[in-house]
Amino acid sequence: MRIDILTLFPSMFVPLVEESIIKRAIDKEIVTINLVNIRDFSELNNNQVDDTPYGGGGGMVIMCDPVFKAIESVKSDKSKVILMTPTGVVYNQSLAYDLSKEEHLIILCGHYEGFDERIKTFIDMEISIGDYVLTGGELPASIVADSIIRLIPGVISEESLKSESFTGGLLDYPVYTKPREYRGMKVPDVLLSGDHKKIDEYRKEERLRITKEKRPDILI
C-alpha cells in the first residue's frame, strides 16, 4: 500500500514514520508513506496557501489551487482521496479494515478555518475521528494511517488481530504476565491451568462481560 499525506506541517508525522511497528512496515516495504507539503504548490509570496473567507468571519480558509495541484501530483486511477474533517463519517474499526484493502490512499489534512468548499469535489471520503475539534488534521491522519497499516498482512501477526478490541463487535479480554501474584493480586487460575478449551471459554466470557459493562452500544 502507498499512503500520501498532504499537509502544511510534514514534521508532525516524523514519530509515525520513524518509530515502532509502522517504521518496520516501511522498512519491509509493506507500506510506503509519502509526505507532501501543500505549501510547495503555492504560487504566492511566502508560499501562502490561505486567505480570508468571503462573507466575513474569523479565521483563514485554505485555497483551492495549491490543494488541487498537490492532489494531482500524486493521484492515479487507483487512489482514494480522504479529507480529515469534523463533518466526516465517524471513524471505526470496520472502516479501517475496508481502507486497509486499498492500494493507494491520499489523506488530506485540514488546518485553520478549513478548506474552500470546492476542494471537496476532489474528495472521495470525509472522515472524522470523533465529535470534537482539533487545531488541524495531522493527528487524525496519523491515527487513521496507523490503524490501517497495522491491518495489512505481514505488519503484525494474524493471531494478534483475531481477538483484539472491536473484532466481532466485542472488546478485548484482560491479559496478564509474570509474576503470578503482585501486591496481593493474582492471575486467574484458569490461565495457569494449561486447559486451552477452558482458557478460550474464559476469554470469550470476559470479552462479553467487559463489552456489556463498558461499551454496550457496540454489541451486535
Steps between C-alpha positions, in 0.01 A plus 500: 500500500601858436378787718554861399433748779439858388574748777630843590714350778688188381724492809199402711513154339860421595397284800260304279756405236812465715385291796370156593275277287433754226872555441551125473219476247668775297840330525345172382343690207150391601391863496637823357419830672566815302464843662392779266532862611204694361701823519730368227213550254428863585589765241458788746757684708629309805322187374165633620221242485212676679294817483211675674150350457244652267209634703721581797564305816798389703793292390665431167386261227733271302479584131415266212804534276783361717281214625377401153856502371629301799236232449562488126872448560440160664154389382445199274206288389550281809501784752240562769515858626404551864439832674541515877219723626257523796212478250602157371374153584617393847794263467487144633673162472272378222598795284867440584469144365337625179769760441781251572402323175562808286816532289546875532366747752538877489425659837442874505557684828304814569610800704389849597129569431478220243506445124334687220186290446589441135793282607245236603425432133838323497425291811375140510436478874485730803604353835470627858669329797239627746266776605759760592720751317881504483736768368565298185463168322852372562426304819181348356688404182768327709231307688329388180827402333617303806170313536502405130865398468489259796223305320704443183619137480857464623505806725396319818404138561154376408469349848530847651214627284253218567383595849590866538244765582213549253564169322163326489338800665667443838778656706817304579539265797735584793859375478765424762871419517758412769499505797200280588428720800577869545403701809235247586350493150504155341481380143169310446552127560351404165788670317748281689308178443641408160145410390470694173129429460423649840732792429318573172163484677625732775627753249174496302303555820730782603470672163122494529502612864736791436308614193167492688653705781699753301357519148151346478437726201728289276347161577369329186 
